[in-house]
Amino acid sequence: MKTRSSIVLAASLALATTLHAAGDAPVDFVKQVKPILADRCVECHNSETLLGELNLQTRALAFSKRKAGPVIVPKDAEKSMLYLVLTLPSKDKKAMPATGHRIPKDEVSLIRQWITEGAVWPEGKDGTIMPQHKKARR
C-alpha cells in the first residue's frame, strides 16, 4: 500500500510540474535572449571578428555548420556549446565570455530554457544582432 501511495504521489507531482511548465510563457528571443547576446557575445562573434568560427548575428549564421560542431542544438541545452561554455568555471580557457564579467546565472538559465524550448530565433530585423563596437574607456 505504501508503494502505491508513493507512485500516486510521484505521478501527481510530475503532472503538476508539467502543467505548471506548460502554463509558463515561452522565452521571448527578441525581449530576453537578443539583449544578452548583443551585450555579451556579438562583439567577438560577428562577421568581422568571427572568433571560434562563430557568428551570432543571425539565426542562419548561428546555426551554420562548424568544424567544432553545432553551437545550438534546439531542445537540448546539454549538447549546445552556447549554453555549455557559459557554465564552465571562469578559469577554464573555453569559458565564455572570455573577457569582462560573467553572465549572471539567471541569464544563463534563461538561455538554457530558450534552447530547451526549441531555440526559436526569428528571421529579419528582429532576429539580427549588430555589434555595438563599444569604445574603450580612457
C-alpha positions in Angstrom: 0.0 0.0 0.0 2.9 2.4 0.8 4.4 1.8 -2.6 1.2 2.5 -4.4 0.8 5.8 -2.4 4.3 6.7 -3.4 3.6 6.1 -7.0 0.5 8.1 -7.0 2.3 11.0 -5.2 5.1 10.9 -7.7 2.7 10.8 -10.6 0.8 13.8 -9.2 3.9 15.8 -8.7 5.1 15.1 -12.2 1.7 16.1 -13.6 1.7 19.3 -11.5 5.2 20.2 -12.7 4.2 19.6 -16.3 1.1 21.7 -16.0 3.0 24.5 -14.4 5.7 24.4 -17.1 3.0 24.3 -19.8 1.4 27.4 -18.3 4.7 29.4 -18.3 5.2 31.8 -21.2 8.0 30.7 -23.6 11.2 32.7 -23.6 10.9 35.6 -26.0 14.1 35.8 -28.1 13.7 39.5 -29.0 13.0 40.7 -25.5 15.0 38.3 -23.4 17.8 36.5 -25.4 18.8 39.0 -28.0 19.8 41.7 -25.4 22.1 39.1 -23.7 23.7 38.1 -27.0 24.0 41.7 -28.1 25.7 42.9 -24.9 27.9 39.9 -24.1 28.5 37.8 -27.3 28.2 39.5 -30.6 31.2 41.9 -30.0 33.5 39.0 -30.6 31.3 36.5 -32.5 30.4 38.5 -35.6 31.2 38.6 -39.3 34.2 40.9 -38.8 36.0 39.1 -35.9 34.5 35.6 -36.3 36.2 34.2 -33.2 35.8 30.4 -32.8 34.2 30.2 -36.3 31.1 31.6 -34.6 28.9 34.4 -35.9 25.8 35.1 -33.7 24.4 38.0 -35.7 21.5 36.0 -37.3 19.9 32.6 -36.8 21.2 31.3 -40.1 24.8 32.2 -39.1 24.5 30.9 -35.6 23.1 27.6 -36.8 25.6 27.2 -39.7 27.8 24.1 -39.7 31.2 24.4 -37.9 34.2 22.1 -37.6 33.8 22.2 -33.8 30.2 21.1 -34.0 26.9 22.8 -33.5 26.6 25.8 -31.2 22.9 25.5 -30.6 21.1 22.2 -30.5 17.4 23.1 -30.3 15.6 21.3 -27.4 19.0 20.0 -26.0 20.9 22.6 -24.0 23.3 20.0 -22.7 24.6 19.5 -26.2 24.6 23.2 -27.1 28.0 24.8 -26.8 26.4 28.2 -26.4 25.0 27.1 -23.1 27.8 24.8 -22.0 30.6 27.5 -22.3 28.6 29.8 -20.1 28.5 27.2 -17.3 32.3 26.4 -17.3 34.4 27.6 -14.4 35.8 31.1 -15.1 39.4 29.8 -15.2 38.6 27.3 -17.9 40.1 28.5 -21.2 36.9 27.7 -23.0 34.6 29.6 -20.6 32.7 32.5 -22.1 32.6 35.4 -22.2 36.4 35.3 -22.5 36.6 38.9 -21.2 34.6 41.0 -18.8 32.2 39.9 -16.2 30.4 36.5 -16.3 26.9 36.4 -17.5 24.6 36.2 -14.4 23.2 32.8 -13.6 19.6 33.9 -14.2 20.5 34.9 -17.7 22.4 31.7 -18.3 19.3 29.8 -17.1 17.2 31.9 -19.5 19.4 30.8 -22.4 19.1 27.2 -21.2 15.4 27.5 -21.1 15.3 29.1 -24.6 17.3 26.3 -26.1 15.2 23.6 -24.3 12.1 25.2 -25.7 13.5 24.9 -29.3 15.7 28.0 -29.7 13.1 30.0 -31.6 15.1 32.8 -33.3 13.2 35.0 -35.8 14.4 36.0 -39.2 14.7 39.6 -40.4 15.3 42.7 -38.3 14.0 41.1 -35.0 16.5 38.3 -35.4 19.5 40.4 -36.4 22.1 41.4 -33.8 24.6 44.1 -34.8 27.9 44.5 -32.9 27.9 47.7 -30.8 31.7 48.2 -31.1 32.0 49.5 -27.5 34.6 52.2 -27.2 37.4 51.7 -24.8 37.2 53.9 -21.7 40.2 56.2 -21.1 
